[in-house]
Amino acid sequence: MATAWNCCRCPPGPRPEETKEPPSMSDQYQPVGQQLAPRQQPSPMQNLQGLIRQMAPEMQKALPKHMTGERMARIATTVLRQTPKLAECTPESFLGALLTAAQLGLEPGPLGEAYLVPYGRTVTFIPGYRGLIKLAWQSGQLQDIHAQVVYENDEFDYRLGLHRDLVHVPARGDRGKAVYVYAAAVMKDGGTAFEVMSVGEVEAIRARSRSGNNGPWKTDWSAMARKTAVKQLAKWLPSSVELRTAVALDETARDGTDRSLPSVVDVSAGPELDLTPETPAIDAASEDVEAAVDVPAEPKPQAAAPAAKKATKVQIAKVEAIAAEQKFDAAFMPEALANWTQRDGATLDDLTSDEANQIISIFTTTEGK
């Protein structure tokens, strides 16, 4: 029982502090989680940064020897901080784009080798101008390759036909507005190739691009214009498998579940430029032909090469499913098919079986790879 107390000013009664009831057993032994403040949930940015660190060993397996998974993780974290909207995208698409860059040996970021661009809730992988040039060198068959923007005050001329030539002398001082973009290459065997595009042609490709109104097209138009010319030139180069894969995967997204690109993509080398005069046919009656060589007077005509087998309905359905997963609309589909097949004007209706298999193999990881 509480003891009474008296003072000159207060009536007798229990002490105020003694009116409190003793704490119940349930209050004394509450779970720890109820006694402490609720733990703050990590932000999407922090979640992605943690996933990047976890992915470092996986990236190490795909990276070339001169790069490390830790370096790629640091680069990815920097890109994430520079473009906070990437954290609003799905983690799967971010990690998929990052893994694509790693497997091609390209560093996303200010160097311009590759870009990770948010498109809605999806991260899109975009190889940059420097990245394509880097991959082109890996073929080991080039002596030089570069691309330039031509301005209206520059001295510029080019000639096609049997004696192709290109001359570009940049103007000193004010060069005016951009009018052309070109990419040129010199092969180790002495052959040359170049591709010239007007600014209008470049802008038409930009208009079909999903990232045409944001990302590097907005921040670095010159580099993206030169990259566009390099992509056109790549069709005629003895390029590396990595270069052709980068061109095929331009502006695509991966869900991160396929942890590896095919180590070898079966891509045809494409048509090569015949840069030497055509060799005249040897007449069977020529004095230079040795008598021991029996050349028939009327050789049988060579059978025509069999036409390429058209893609089956099943293959076309798979390609359409890939396009749907990548969220390609009707306007962008022609550009996607041109990138995938390395053939201008390609459509779903005229896809060959080999082309369809090539597209499917790029986006589908087979067992054992």
MOTALIN-V403235 format. One record per pair of residues at least 6 apart in sequence whose C-alpha atoms are under 8 Angstrom apart, sorted by sequence separation. I is the first residue (numbers start at 1). GAP is how many residues later the second one is. D is the distance in Angstrom with one decimal. If there is no record, write none. Layout:
I/GAP/D, I/GAP/D
//
This chain:
6/6/5.0, 63/6/7.3, 80/6/6.2, 101/6/6.6, 107/6/5.7, 108/6/4.4, 109/6/6.2, 117/6/5.5, 118/6/6.1, 136/6/7.8, 150/6/7.4, 158/6/7.5, 159/6/5.1, 186/6/4.5, 206/6/5.1, 211/6/7.1, 212/6/7.5, 337/6/7.8, 338/6/5.2, 5/7/5.7, 6/7/7.5, 60/7/7.9, 80/7/7.0, 101/7/7.0, 106/7/5.6, 107/7/6.0, 108/7/5.1, 116/7/6.2, 117/7/5.1, 158/7/5.5, 159/7/6.4, 185/7/5.7, 186/7/6.6, 217/7/6.1, 338/7/6.6, 4/8/6.1, 5/8/6.1, 60/8/5.7, 86/8/7.3, 106/8/6.1, 108/8/6.7, 116/8/5.7, 117/8/6.6, 137/8/8.0, 158/8/4.1, 184/8/7.5, 185/8/5.4, 216/8/6.9, 338/8/5.8, 4/9/5.0, 5/9/6.6, 60/9/4.3, 116/9/5.1, 117/9/7.3, 157/9/5.9, 158/9/6.1, 184/9/5.7, 185/9/6.2, 337/9/5.9, 3/10/7.9, 4/10/4.9, 5/10/7.1, 59/10/5.3, 60/10/8.0, 115/10/6.1, 116/10/6.4, 156/10/7.8, 157/10/5.3, 184/10/4.0, 234/10/7.8, 323/10/7.7, 337/10/6.7, 3/11/6.1, 4/11/7.1, 58/11/7.6, 114/11/7.4, 115/11/5.1, 156/11/5.6, 157/11/6.6, 183/11/5.5, 184/11/6.5, 206/11/7.7, 284/11/6.0, 334/11/6.9, 337/11/7.9, 2/12/6.0, 3/12/7.8, 57/12/6.0, 114/12/5.7, 115/12/6.2, 133/12/7.2, 155/12/7.7, 156/12/4.5, 182/12/7.0, 183/12/5.4, 284/12/7.8, 334/12/6.8, 2/13/7.8, 56/13/4.5, 59/13/7.7, 101/13/6.9, 114/13/4.2, 115/13/6.7, 133/13/7.3, 155/13/5.7, 156/13/6.3, 182/13/5.4, 183/13/6.7, 284/13/7.1, 334/13/6.7, 56/14/5.8, 113/14/6.2, 114/14/4.6, 154/14/7.2, 155/14/4.9, 182/14/4.3, 341/14/6.0, 113/15/4.7, 154/15/5.9, 155/15/6.3, 181/15/5.9, 182/15/6.0, 340/15/8.0, 2/16/7.0, 56/16/7.4, 112/16/5.3, 113/16/6.5, 114/16/8.0, 154/16/4.6, 155/16/6.8, 180/16/7.0, 181/16/5.2, 231/16/6.8, 53/17/7.8, 56/17/6.0, 112/17/6.6, 113/17/4.8, 114/17/6.1, 153/17/7.7, 154/17/4.5, 180/17/5.7, 181/17/6.2, 55/18/7.8, 98/18/7.6, 112/18/5.7, 113/18/3.8, 150/18/7.7, 153/18/5.8, 180/18/4.4, 181/18/6.8, 340/18/8.0, 341/18/7.7, 97/19/6.7, 111/19/7.6, 112/19/6.9, 113/19/7.4, 151/19/7.7, 179/19/6.0, 180/19/5.3, 340/19/6.2, 53/20/6.2, 150/20/7.5, 179/20/5.3, 245/20/7.4, 52/21/5.8, 106/21/7.9, 153/21/7.5, 154/21/6.3, 178/21/6.9, 76/22/7.4, 94/22/7.8, 153/22/4.8, 152/23/6.4, 153/23/5.7, 202/23/6.3, 241/23/7.3, 244/23/7.6, 52/24/7.4, 101/24/7.5, 151/24/5.6, 152/24/5.4, 153/24/8.0, 241/24/6.6, 52/25/7.4, 100/25/7.5, 106/25/6.1, 151/25/5.7, 152/25/5.6, 97/26/6.5, 101/26/8.0, 151/26/5.3, 152/26/6.2, 202/26/7.0, 241/26/7.2, 97/27/6.4, 98/27/7.8, 151/27/4.2, 152/27/5.9, 49/28/6.2, 94/28/7.4, 97/28/5.2, 150/28/5.8, 151/28/5.4, 79/29/7.3, 89/29/6.8, 93/29/5.7, 94/29/5.3, 149/29/6.7, 150/29/5.9, 151/29/6.9, 72/30/7.4, 79/30/5.9, 93/30/5.3, 149/30/7.7, 150/30/4.9, 239/30/7.5, 78/31/8.0, 86/31/7.3, 89/31/7.1, 90/31/5.9, 93/31/7.7, 149/31/6.0, 150/31/5.7, 238/31/6.5, 75/32/7.4, 76/32/7.2, 86/32/5.5, 89/32/4.1, 90/32/6.2, 149/32/4.5, 150/32/7.8, 197/32/6.8, 316/32/6.7, 75/33/7.1, 85/33/6.6, 88/33/6.5, 89/33/5.2, 90/33/7.6, 148/33/5.8, 149/33/6.6, 196/33/7.1, 75/34/7.2, 89/34/6.4, 147/34/7.4, 148/34/5.6, 195/34/6.5, 236/34/6.8, 238/34/7.3, 45/35/7.7, 72/35/7.2, 147/35/5.5, 148/35/6.5, 195/35/7.8, 235/35/6.5, 236/35/6.1, 237/35/6.6, 316/35/7.9, 147/36/4.0, 235/36/7.4, 236/36/5.4, 86/37/6.9, 146/37/5.7, 147/37/6.2, 195/37/6.8, 236/37/6.5, 319/37/6.9, 67/38/7.9, 145/38/7.4, 146/38/5.7, 195/38/5.6, 315/38/7.5, 322/38/7.9, 45/39/7.7, 48/39/6.9, 63/39/5.5, 64/39/7.9, 145/39/5.7, 146/39/6.6, 194/39/6.4, 311/39/7.7, 59/40/6.5, 62/40/6.3, 63/40/5.6, 145/40/4.1, 193/40/7.6, 211/40/7.8, 310/40/6.9, 311/40/5.6, 316/40/7.0, 319/40/7.1, 62/41/4.9, 63/41/7.5, 64/41/6.1, 144/41/5.4, 145/41/6.4, 210/41/7.4, 310/41/6.1, 311/41/4.7, 312/41/6.8, 315/41/6.1, 319/41/6.6, 322/41/7.6, 45/42/5.2, 63/42/5.8, 143/42/7.6, 144/42/5.0, 209/42/7.9, 310/42/4.2, 311/42/3.9, 315/42/7.3, 318/42/7.1, 44/43/5.7, 48/43/6.5, 52/43/7.5, 59/43/6.2, 142/43/7.2, 143/43/5.4, 144/43/7.0, 183/43/7.0, 193/43/7.5, 309/43/5.6, 310/43/5.1, 311/43/7.5, 44/44/7.1, 59/44/7.6, 142/44/6.0, 143/44/5.2, 181/44/6.8, 182/44/6.9, 193/44/7.9, 308/44/6.3, 309/44/5.7, 311/44/7.9, 142/45/4.4, 143/45/5.0, 181/45/6.3, 308/45/7.7, 309/45/7.8, 311/45/6.3, 141/46/5.9, 142/46/5.3, 183/46/5.4, 141/47/5.6, 182/47/5.7, 183/47/5.4, 181/48/6.6, 182/48/7.8, 184/49/7.4, 183/50/6.5, 270/72/7.8, 149/73/6.9, 253/73/6.1, 252/74/6.1, 149/76/7.7, 149/77/6.8, 148/78/6.2, 147/79/5.5, 147/80/7.7, 193/80/7.6, 147/82/7.2, 147/83/6.9, 192/83/7.4, 191/84/5.9, 248/88/7.8, 250/89/7.8, 119/91/7.7, 248/91/5.1, 249/91/7.8, 267/91/6.7, 119/92/7.3, 247/92/6.1, 248/92/4.6, 266/92/6.7, 247/93/7.4, 248/93/7.9, 265/93/7.5, 117/94/7.5, 129/94/5.7, 128/95/7.4, 129/95/6.4, 132/95/7.2, 128/96/6.8, 265/96/7.3, 129/97/6.4, 130/97/7.9, 133/97/7.8, 141/97/6.9, 265/97/7.0, 117/98/5.9, 129/98/4.3, 132/98/7.4, 141/98/7.9, 128/99/6.4, 132/99/7.9, 139/99/6.8, 262/99/7.3, 115/100/8.0, 139/100/5.2, 262/100/6.7, 115/101/7.5, 129/101/7.6, 138/101/7.7, 139/101/4.4, 261/101/6.9, 137/102/8.0, 138/102/6.0, 261/102/7.8, 136/103/5.6, 137/103/7.9, 262/103/6.4, 136/104/6.2, 261/104/6.4, 262/104/7.6, 135/105/6.8, 260/105/6.8, 258/106/7.5, 263/106/6.9, 135/107/6.2, 136/107/5.9, 235/107/6.1, 258/107/6.1, 262/107/6.2, 135/108/5.1, 261/108/7.9, 260/109/7.1, 112/111/8.0, 132/111/6.3, 132/114/7.5, 245/117/7.6, 127/119/6.6, 127/120/7.7, 210/122/7.4, 126/123/7.9, 127/123/6.2, 208/123/6.2, 209/123/6.5, 125/124/7.5, 126/124/5.1, 208/124/5.2, 125/125/6.3, 126/125/5.2, 125/126/5.3, 126/126/7.6, 124/127/5.5, 125/127/5.7, 208/127/7.2, 124/128/5.5, 125/128/6.2, 124/129/5.0, 123/130/6.3, 205/130/7.7, 122/131/7.0, 104/138/6.2, 104/142/7.3, 97/156/6.2, 96/157/6.9, 97/157/6.2, 99/157/7.8, 103/157/7.6, 96/158/4.7, 103/158/7.2, 96/159/5.5, 97/159/7.8, 93/160/6.2, 95/160/7.7, 96/160/4.0, 99/160/7.4, 93/161/5.4, 95/161/5.7, 96/161/7.6, 99/161/7.9, 100/161/7.5, 92/162/7.5, 93/162/4.7, 94/162/7.8, 96/162/7.9, 92/163/4.8, 93/163/6.0, 96/163/7.8, 92/164/4.8, 92/165/7.4, 62/198/7.6
//
